[in-house]
Amino acid sequence: MSLVPLINPLTQEHVDAINRVLRSLADIDDTIKACEECGLDMSQRKDLQNAHRDFATKVKQIFMREHP
């Protein structure tokens, strides 16, 4: 961890956007699952989905600790 206090460059607008992304990922997970049940190969989309989730989660953990 850094010894220098972190200056948070993000605004409430950013917090809201990250939260919207995280909520929409759950909806997209359901769509991906339905597509797979229809026999479609969704592996590439799942990889992208996981990358988006990892990024949004990490941004929230680092810059938005005070926002659940």
C-alpha positions in Angstrom: 0.0 0.0 0.0 1.2 3.5 -0.8 2.5 5.8 2.0 1.1 8.8 0.2 -2.7 9.4 0.6 -4.6 8.5 -2.5 -6.2 11.4 -4.3 -9.4 10.2 -5.7 -10.0 11.6 -9.2 -13.4 10.1 -9.4 -16.7 11.9 -8.9 -20.1 10.7 -7.8 -20.9 10.5 -11.5 -18.2 7.9 -11.8 -19.5 6.0 -8.8 -22.9 5.9 -10.4 -21.5 4.7 -13.7 -19.4 1.9 -12.1 -22.5 0.8 -10.1 -24.6 0.8 -13.4 -21.9 -1.3 -15.1 -21.8 -3.8 -12.2 -25.6 -4.1 -12.2 -25.8 -4.6 -16.0 -23.2 -7.3 -15.9 -25.5 -9.5 -13.8 -28.3 -9.0 -16.5 -25.8 -9.9 -19.3 -24.7 -13.0 -17.4 -28.3 -14.3 -17.6 -28.4 -13.5 -21.4 -25.1 -15.3 -21.9 -26.4 -18.3 -20.0 -29.6 -18.4 -22.1 -27.5 -18.2 -25.3 -25.3 -21.1 -24.2 -28.5 -23.1 -23.4 -29.4 -22.6 -27.0 -26.1 -24.1 -28.1 -24.2 -20.9 -28.9 -20.5 -20.5 -28.1 -20.3 -17.6 -25.8 -16.8 -18.2 -24.6 -15.4 -15.0 -26.1 -18.2 -12.9 -24.8 -17.8 -14.5 -21.3 -14.1 -13.6 -21.3 -15.0 -9.9 -22.2 -17.7 -10.0 -19.5 -15.2 -11.2 -16.9 -12.7 -8.5 -17.9 -15.3 -5.8 -17.5 -16.4 -7.2 -14.1 -12.8 -7.4 -12.9 -12.0 -3.9 -14.0 -15.1 -2.3 -12.5 -14.7 -4.3 -9.3 -11.1 -3.2 -8.9 -11.9 0.5 -9.6 -14.6 0.3 -6.9 -12.3 -1.4 -4.4 -9.5 1.1 -4.9 -11.3 4.4 -5.4 -14.7 3.9 -4.0 -14.2 2.2 -0.6 -16.7 4.4 1.1 -19.4 3.5 -1.5 -21.1 0.1 -1.1 
